[in-house]
Amino acid sequence: MAVADIDTQAVGDFGLASWATAVANMLNERSTQIDYVPTTTLSTSTSGYATWITIGNVTVPSWATQARVTWSIVNYGPSSTTALNVDVYAQLGDVTGNDFRLPGSGASGANSCFTVNDLFTDIDTGSQSLIIVSHFNAGSGTFQIGTSGLVSAAVDFLP
């Protein structure tokens, strides 16, 4: 339902139940939240671009043309003590977000949190997958998210 599909009420007119329902439905479709807890260790690729994390599917409303996606990874870390870098980006359906560098500390173990806020334009409506793609950049080893990790995404749809 697009904003244009909601009748504008004139000042002094009585509110109709259908109008209130249309407004409520549109507001309820504006955002979604997905939390993904890995059941096994997820490791990045050691070469090339590859899907690292499949967060889940979101339903893009018919009126939406853009989405603001805020995603975060909690408790991730390099698999070795060698410093390494991985480039990551989110992908909503066929639309790719911006590339971000996930730096390794040079020490194995969990880093606390990595959060990104990205705008996706010209998105397709309907059910779309939300994934994180990684590209091994420099160093040796992989980044991992263990079963104590969390991948979270908040998606706000925009007309």
Secondary structure, DSSP 8 states (H G I E B T S, - for coil): --GGGS----TT----HHHHHHHHHHHHTSEEEEEE--SS-EE--SSSEEEEEEEEEEEE-TT--EEEEEEEEEEEEESSSS--EEEEEEEETTEE---EEEE--SS-S-EEEEEEEEEEES---EEEEEEEEEEEEESSS-EEEEEEEEEEEEEEEE-
